[in-house]
Amino acid sequence: MWELAPLPPPQVIQGTKHGGRVERRSLWTSEALVGYTDWPHMAQVCRLERATSYKGRNRQEVAYAITSLSPQQALPERLLTLWRGHWGIENRLHWVRDVTFDEDRCQVRTGAAPQVMAALRNVVIGLLRLAGVVNIAAALRSCAARPSNTVRLLETRFAEEH
């Protein structure tokens, strides 16, 4: 069995504290694989270690990425910011679809119906976000309880824009 050489120190380390959750992110980047693969437009590879601590529980994850951004276009600090921004989008849309709409348990599976349902969920999320809604689950409960408020919410938002 062969052994991996130890990693050099990370190029950037960032930590955050929010709501009792402490997270530390360490990022390494490398151009060493450029030219060794047929991956189109690869300029750098990245390794991200996330160590989180919340309510006495510790968790460590390692994730990898490939980017077309060269080191001149994106230093490690920028890559970490871009990576975190991607997960903000992921959490903001997909988490809402997975949890609030319980999309994974949806029984619609034939023809174009799954894509249509996903598009409808995205439209609802987008309309509510445009209307200034922060908590999609609470807004859906409110809309279900008072359908007339739903129309009023959307009319008010779009009347302001036009």
Beta strands, then each sheet from edge to edge (+ up, - down):
strand 1: 12-18
strand 2: 21-30
strand 3: 44-54
strand 4: 57-67
sheet 1: 1+ 2- 3+ 4-
end
